[in-house]
Amino acid sequence: MKNYNKIIFKLILTLTIFILGSQLYLHCAFKKFNAETIKINISTIGSILEKSPELESTIMQSFSLGFNEDNYKRGIEFTKKYGYIDSLPISSTSSLNNFYKTIKFNFFILTLTLSIAILLLLLNTFNKLHHSIKEFSLGTDKIMDGSFDLRLPYNDESQLAMLAFNFNQMSKRLELTLNSLKKEKNHLKDMISNISHQFKTPLSSLLAFNELLLDGAMDDKEICLEFLNRSNVQLKRMEWLIQSLLKISRLEAEVIHINKNFEDIYFTLIGTVNSFKMKFIEKNQVIKLDLIPNMSLPHDKEWLGEAIGNIVNNAIEYTPNGKEISIFMEETETLVRIVIKDSGVGISEDELPLIFDKFFRGASSRNSFKNSSGIGLALSKLVIEKHGAFIQVDSNLNEGTSFTLTFPKVAL
């Protein structure tokens, strides 16, 4: 709209200048015409006086009287005798005729100049509009061809500039969307590949156990029971993997929500640790707790318990028999930290940034812990971040790993 307002303003300005110029020109022309008329009258008086000097006083009285209707009528009757009404003699009107022609010519030039100025203004406007439309068309073709590098200029505040700005924004968003879709496609491809790999081992084991049982192993109760127990382990692993993947997908898609309530984090931690009591006993590990009671934090007891449980389970698996695992809390004026520290194999420096990626398994996991899936820590990180907290990991090879969960304090 601002662009059209500028065009209308220019047209009004041009017409205003034309009108003012015309008025000024007519004023000057009138003055010149009046001067020419006086010159003709004076010339006529001089001609009469040359032939009849005695009429001097009569002539001056006649001019001083100004316009008189009776005198005008007599003058008309006199001029009719000589046929001077319709066409005055050329000798007496040549200057007026020249002046009239000059006025006509100047008005023609002025009108022509105005028309050309308006035409040039309109042509310039339509050329700009055509150029902008051409750029938009070229940009649209490039976007359809998958190229997003064209950026339309928007140097003023006109509607076309606003349209160019929105076009550039649309192009950026389309580019980001397409890149995001490509990443999602590659991510989905990798995830399908990883899921297939994760299910390949337990399925192969189950198929092998099933074939052995069908080939006659069922006759030996001890062997049959062993195969069933192994099958049960693999089935539980597959079930856990499927459930974890579903939870991650639902949390990422925000299909399910974290319901945070103010509860004592102390009891959440105690309940989580107690659920692994049998595992601690099996590996003869020492669990050392240093927790702060009466520490209310907004959290979902079920989800946060599962997230912390995945970290504790990792600590148990990666810590050798008889070694220590410690869980302690730290408090500042604004933060609460939960630290889970093991005495395990540790993580190399180059693998630390990757441990929260889905399906990532470090060198130690691949070599010594065949049942590791690389899902638990990814789920834990997602749940902890959904609580408005963040997780940090520090580790040294053969010295152990510590996970620090930092929660902001929120007033009740």
C-alpha positions as CSV (number, residue, x, y, z in Angstrom):
1,M,0.0,0.0,0.0
2,K,2.8,2.4,0.8
3,N,4.3,1.9,-2.7
4,Y,1.0,2.9,-4.3
5,N,0.7,5.9,-2.0
6,K,4.1,7.0,-3.3
7,I,2.9,6.8,-6.9
8,I,-0.3,8.7,-6.1
9,F,1.8,11.3,-4.3
10,K,4.1,11.8,-7.2
11,L,1.1,12.1,-9.6
12,I,-0.6,14.7,-7.4
13,L,2.7,16.6,-7.0
14,T,3.2,16.6,-10.8
15,L,-0.3,17.9,-11.3
16,T,0.1,20.5,-8.6
17,I,3.3,21.8,-10.2
18,F,1.5,21.9,-13.6
19,I,-1.4,23.9,-12.2
20,L,0.8,26.3,-10.3
21,G,3.0,26.7,-13.4
22,S,0.0,27.3,-15.6
23,Q,-1.4,29.9,-13.2
24,L,2.0,31.7,-13.1
25,Y,2.3,31.5,-16.9
26,L,-1.2,32.9,-17.4
27,H,-0.6,35.7,-15.0
28,C,2.6,36.6,-16.9
29,A,0.7,36.2,-20.2
30,F,-2.1,38.5,-19.0
31,K,0.3,41.1,-18.0
32,K,2.0,40.9,-21.4
33,F,-1.3,40.9,-23.2
34,N,-2.4,44.0,-21.2
35,A,0.9,45.7,-22.1
36,E,0.4,44.8,-25.8
37,T,-3.1,46.2,-25.7
38,I,-1.9,49.5,-24.1
39,K,0.8,49.7,-26.8
40,I,-1.8,49.3,-29.6
41,N,-4.1,52.0,-28.0
42,I,-1.2,54.4,-27.6
43,S,-0.2,53.7,-31.2
44,T,-3.8,54.4,-32.3
45,I,-3.9,57.7,-30.3
46,G,-0.5,58.8,-31.8
47,S,-1.8,58.1,-35.3
48,I,-5.0,60.2,-34.7
49,L,-3.1,63.0,-33.1
50,E,-0.7,63.1,-36.1
51,K,-3.6,63.8,-38.4
52,S,-5.9,65.7,-36.1
53,P,-4.0,67.5,-33.3
54,E,-7.1,69.4,-32.3
55,L,-8.7,66.2,-31.0
56,E,-6.1,65.8,-28.2
57,S,-8.4,66.9,-25.4
58,T,-11.3,64.8,-26.8
59,I,-9.2,61.7,-27.0
60,M,-7.9,62.1,-23.4
61,Q,-11.4,62.6,-22.1
62,S,-12.6,59.5,-23.9
63,F,-9.8,57.3,-22.5
64,S,-10.2,58.7,-19.0
65,L,-14.0,57.9,-19.0
66,G,-13.2,54.2,-19.4
67,F,-15.9,51.8,-20.8
68,N,-19.2,53.4,-21.8
69,E,-22.1,51.3,-23.2
70,D,-23.3,54.1,-25.6
71,N,-19.9,54.8,-26.9
72,Y,-19.4,51.0,-27.3
73,K,-22.6,50.8,-29.4
74,R,-21.5,53.7,-31.6
75,G,-18.1,52.1,-32.0
76,I,-19.8,48.9,-33.1
77,E,-21.8,50.7,-35.7
78,F,-18.8,52.5,-37.0
79,T,-16.6,49.4,-37.3
80,K,-19.4,47.6,-39.1
81,K,-19.1,50.1,-41.9
82,Y,-15.6,49.0,-42.6
83,G,-16.0,45.3,-41.8
84,Y,-13.6,45.3,-38.8
85,I,-15.8,43.4,-36.3
86,D,-15.0,39.9,-37.4
87,S,-11.4,40.5,-38.5
88,L,-9.4,43.5,-37.5
89,P,-6.7,44.7,-39.8
90,I,-3.5,42.6,-39.7
91,S,-1.4,45.8,-39.3
92,S,-3.1,46.7,-36.0
93,T,-3.3,43.1,-34.5
94,S,-0.1,41.3,-35.6
95,S,1.5,41.6,-32.2
96,L,-1.7,40.2,-30.5
97,N,-1.9,37.3,-33.0
98,N,1.8,36.5,-32.4
99,F,1.2,36.6,-28.7
100,Y,-1.9,34.3,-29.0
101,K,0.2,31.8,-31.0
102,T,2.9,31.9,-28.5
103,I,0.4,31.2,-25.6
104,K,-1.0,28.2,-27.6
105,F,2.4,26.8,-28.3
106,N,3.6,27.2,-24.7
107,F,0.5,25.5,-23.4
108,F,1.0,22.7,-25.9
109,I,4.6,22.2,-24.7
110,L,3.6,22.4,-21.1
111,T,0.8,19.8,-21.5
112,L,3.1,17.5,-23.6
113,T,5.8,17.7,-20.9
114,L,3.2,16.9,-18.2
115,S,2.0,13.9,-20.2
116,I,5.5,12.6,-20.8
117,A,6.4,13.0,-17.1
118,I,3.3,11.0,-16.0
119,L,3.9,8.4,-18.7
120,L,7.5,8.0,-17.6
121,L,6.5,7.7,-14.0
122,L,3.9,5.0,-14.8
123,L,6.4,3.2,-17.1
124,N,9.0,3.3,-14.3
125,T,6.5,1.9,-11.8
126,F,5.3,-0.9,-14.1
127,N,8.9,-1.8,-15.0
128,K,9.7,-2.1,-11.3
129,L,6.6,-4.2,-10.8
130,H,7.4,-6.4,-13.8
131,H,11.0,-6.8,-12.6
132,S,9.8,-7.8,-9.1
133,I,7.2,-10.3,-10.6
134,K,10.0,-11.8,-12.7
135,E,12.2,-12.2,-9.7
136,F,9.4,-13.9,-7.8
137,S,8.8,-16.2,-10.7
138,L,12.5,-17.0,-10.9
139,G,12.7,-17.6,-7.1
140,T,9.6,-19.9,-7.3
141,D,11.2,-21.9,-10.1
142,K,14.5,-22.3,-8.1
143,I,12.6,-23.4,-5.0
144,M,10.7,-26.0,-7.1
145,D,14.1,-27.2,-8.4
146,G,15.3,-27.6,-4.8
147,S,17.6,-24.5,-4.7
148,F,17.0,-22.1,-1.8
149,D,20.0,-19.7,-2.3
150,L,18.0,-16.9,-4.0
151,R,17.2,-14.0,-1.7
152,L,14.9,-11.2,-3.0
153,P,15.9,-7.6,-2.0
154,Y,13.6,-5.7,0.4
155,N,15.2,-2.2,0.8
156,D,12.1,-0.2,1.4
157,E,8.7,-0.5,3.2
158,S,6.5,-1.1,0.2
159,Q,4.1,-4.0,-0.2
160,L,6.5,-5.6,-2.7
161,A,9.4,-5.3,-0.2
162,M,7.1,-7.0,2.5
163,L,6.2,-9.7,0.0
164,A,9.9,-10.2,-0.8
165,F,10.7,-10.5,2.9
166,N,7.9,-13.0,3.4
167,F,9.1,-14.9,0.3
168,N,12.6,-15.1,1.8
169,Q,11.2,-16.3,5.1
170,M,9.1,-18.9,3.3
171,S,12.2,-20.1,1.4
172,K,14.2,-20.4,4.6
173,R,11.5,-22.3,6.4
174,L,11.0,-24.7,3.4
175,E,14.8,-25.3,3.4
176,L,14.8,-26.0,7.1
177,T,11.8,-28.2,6.8
178,L,13.3,-30.2,3.9
179,N,16.6,-30.5,5.8
180,S,14.7,-31.6,8.9
181,L,12.8,-34.2,6.8
182,K,16.1,-35.5,5.4
183,K,17.6,-35.8,8.8
184,E,14.5,-37.5,10.1
185,K,14.6,-39.9,7.1
186,N,18.3,-40.7,7.8
187,H,17.5,-41.0,11.5
188,L,14.6,-43.4,10.8
189,K,16.8,-45.4,8.5
190,D,19.5,-45.7,11.1
191,M,16.9,-46.5,13.8
192,I,15.3,-49.3,11.7
193,S,18.8,-50.7,11.1
194,N,19.7,-50.5,14.8
195,I,16.4,-52.0,15.9
196,S,16.9,-54.8,13.4
197,H,20.4,-55.4,14.8
198,Q,19.1,-55.3,18.4
199,F,16.4,-57.9,17.7
200,K,18.6,-60.1,15.5
201,T,20.5,-61.7,18.4
202,P,17.6,-62.6,20.7
203,L,15.5,-63.8,17.8
204,S,18.4,-66.0,16.6
205,S,18.8,-67.4,20.1
206,L,15.1,-68.1,20.4
207,L,15.0,-69.8,17.0
208,A,18.0,-71.9,18.0
209,F,16.5,-72.9,21.3
210,N,13.2,-73.8,19.6
211,E,14.9,-75.9,17.0
212,L,16.9,-77.8,19.6
213,L,13.8,-78.4,21.6
214,L,12.0,-79.7,18.5
215,D,15.0,-81.9,17.7
216,G,14.6,-83.9,20.9
217,A,16.0,-81.7,23.7
218,M,12.6,-81.7,25.2
219,D,13.2,-85.3,26.4
220,D,15.9,-84.0,28.8
221,K,14.1,-82.0,31.4
222,E,17.3,-80.2,32.6
223,I,18.2,-79.1,29.1
224,C,14.6,-78.2,28.4
225,L,14.5,-76.0,31.5
226,E,17.8,-74.4,30.7
227,F,16.6,-73.5,27.2
228,L,13.3,-72.1,28.6
229,N,15.2,-70.0,31.1
230,R,17.4,-68.6,28.3
231,S,14.4,-68.0,26.1
232,N,12.8,-66.2,29.0
233,V,15.8,-63.9,29.4
234,Q,15.8,-63.1,25.6
235,L,12.1,-62.4,25.6
236,K,12.3,-60.1,28.6
237,R,15.2,-58.3,26.9
238,M,13.0,-57.9,23.7
239,E,10.1,-56.7,25.8
240,W,12.2,-54.1,27.6
241,L,13.6,-52.9,24.4
242,I,10.2,-52.5,22.8
243,Q,8.7,-50.8,25.8
244,S,11.7,-48.4,26.0
245,L,11.4,-47.5,22.3
246,L,7.7,-46.9,22.7
247,K,8.3,-44.6,25.7
248,I,11.0,-42.6,23.9
249,S,8.7,-42.2,20.9
250,R,5.7,-41.1,22.9
251,L,7.8,-38.7,25.0
252,E,9.4,-37.2,21.9
253,A,6.0,-36.9,20.2
254,E,4.5,-35.5,23.4
255,V,1.7,-38.1,23.3
256,I,2.3,-38.6,27.0
257,H,3.2,-35.9,29.5
258,I,5.3,-35.8,32.7
259,N,3.0,-35.0,35.6
260,K,5.1,-33.2,38.1
261,N,4.1,-33.0,41.7
262,F,6.0,-31.7,44.8
263,E,7.3,-34.8,46.4
264,D,10.3,-35.7,48.6
265,I,13.0,-36.8,46.1
266,Y,14.6,-38.8,49.0
267,F,11.9,-41.5,48.9
268,T,12.0,-41.6,45.1
269,L,15.7,-42.4,45.3
270,I,15.3,-44.9,48.1
271,G,12.6,-46.7,46.2
272,T,14.7,-46.9,43.0
273,V,17.8,-48.2,44.8
274,N,15.7,-50.9,46.7
275,S,14.4,-52.2,43.4
276,F,17.9,-53.3,42.5
277,K,18.7,-54.9,45.9
278,M,18.9,-58.4,44.5
279,K,21.4,-57.3,41.7
280,F,23.6,-55.7,44.3
281,I,23.6,-58.9,46.3
282,E,24.3,-61.1,43.3
283,K,27.4,-59.1,42.4
284,N,28.4,-58.5,46.0
285,Q,28.6,-54.8,45.4
286,V,28.7,-52.1,48.1
287,I,26.0,-49.4,47.7
288,K,26.9,-46.2,49.6
289,L,24.1,-43.7,50.1
290,D,24.3,-40.1,51.3
291,L,20.9,-38.5,50.7
292,I,19.2,-35.4,52.0
293,P,15.8,-36.0,53.5
294,N,12.8,-33.7,53.3
295,M,13.9,-32.3,49.9
296,S,10.7,-31.6,48.0
297,L,11.1,-31.2,44.2
298,P,8.5,-31.1,41.5
299,H,8.8,-34.4,39.7
300,D,6.9,-37.4,38.3
301,K,7.8,-40.2,40.7
302,E,7.3,-43.0,38.2
303,W,9.2,-41.5,35.2
304,L,12.0,-40.0,37.2
305,G,12.4,-43.3,39.1
306,E,12.7,-45.1,35.8
307,A,15.3,-42.6,34.5
308,I,17.4,-42.8,37.6
309,G,16.9,-46.6,37.6
310,N,18.5,-46.9,34.1
311,I,21.6,-45.1,35.3
312,V,21.8,-47.2,38.5
313,N,21.4,-50.4,36.4
314,N,24.2,-49.3,34.1
315,A,26.4,-48.6,37.2
316,I,25.7,-52.2,38.5
317,E,26.4,-53.8,35.1
318,Y,29.7,-51.9,34.5
319,T,31.0,-52.2,38.0
320,P,33.0,-55.3,38.8
321,N,31.9,-57.7,41.6
322,G,32.7,-56.4,45.1
323,K,33.3,-52.8,44.0
324,E,31.5,-49.7,45.3
325,I,28.6,-47.7,43.9
326,S,27.8,-44.4,45.6
327,I,24.7,-42.2,45.3
328,F,24.7,-38.9,47.1
329,M,23.0,-35.5,47.0
330,E,24.3,-31.9,47.1
331,E,22.4,-28.8,47.8
332,T,23.0,-25.1,47.0
333,E,20.7,-22.1,47.4
334,T,19.2,-22.6,43.9
335,L,20.1,-26.2,42.9
336,V,19.9,-29.8,44.0
337,R,22.3,-32.3,42.5
338,I,22.1,-36.1,42.5
339,V,25.3,-37.9,41.7
340,I,25.5,-41.6,40.8
341,K,29.1,-42.8,40.8
342,D,30.4,-46.3,39.9
343,S,33.8,-48.0,40.0
344,G,33.4,-49.5,36.5
345,V,35.4,-49.7,33.3
346,G,34.8,-46.0,32.4
347,I,34.2,-44.3,29.1
348,S,36.8,-42.9,26.7
349,E,36.9,-39.2,26.1
350,D,35.9,-39.4,22.5
351,E,32.8,-41.5,23.3
352,L,31.5,-39.3,26.1
353,P,29.5,-36.9,23.8
354,L,27.8,-39.9,22.2
355,I,26.6,-42.0,25.2
356,F,23.1,-40.4,25.2
357,D,22.5,-41.2,21.5
358,K,19.9,-43.9,20.9
359,F,21.5,-47.3,20.2
360,F,25.1,-46.0,20.9
361,R,27.2,-48.6,22.5
362,G,30.8,-47.9,23.5
363,A,33.8,-50.1,22.9
364,S,33.6,-51.6,26.4
365,S,29.9,-52.4,25.9
366,R,30.4,-54.1,22.6
367,N,33.4,-56.1,23.9
368,S,32.2,-57.1,27.4
369,F,28.5,-56.5,27.8
370,K,26.6,-58.2,24.9
371,N,23.2,-57.4,26.4
372,S,23.6,-53.6,26.3
373,S,21.2,-52.0,23.9
374,G,22.1,-48.3,24.1
375,I,18.5,-47.3,24.8
376,G,18.4,-46.8,28.6
377,L,20.6,-43.6,28.8
378,A,18.8,-42.0,25.9
379,L,15.5,-42.5,27.7
380,S,16.9,-41.2,31.0
381,K,18.2,-38.0,29.4
382,L,14.9,-37.3,27.8
383,V,12.9,-37.8,31.0
384,I,15.4,-35.7,33.1
385,E,15.2,-32.8,30.6
386,K,11.4,-33.1,30.6
387,H,11.7,-32.3,34.3
388,G,13.6,-29.0,33.5
389,A,16.8,-30.5,34.8
390,F,20.0,-31.5,32.9
391,I,22.4,-34.5,33.1
392,Q,26.2,-34.4,33.0
393,V,28.6,-37.3,32.8
394,D,32.3,-37.5,33.8
395,S,34.4,-40.5,33.3
396,N,38.0,-41.9,33.1
397,L,38.9,-45.3,31.6
398,N,39.3,-48.0,34.3
399,E,38.4,-45.5,37.0
400,G,34.7,-45.3,36.8
401,T,31.9,-43.0,35.7
402,S,29.7,-40.4,37.5
403,F,26.4,-39.1,36.4
404,T,25.3,-35.7,37.8
405,L,21.6,-34.8,37.7
406,T,21.0,-31.1,38.4
407,F,17.5,-29.8,39.4
408,P,16.6,-26.2,40.0
409,K,14.9,-25.5,43.3
410,V,11.3,-24.3,42.9
411,A,9.4,-22.7,45.7
412,L,6.3,-24.5,47.0
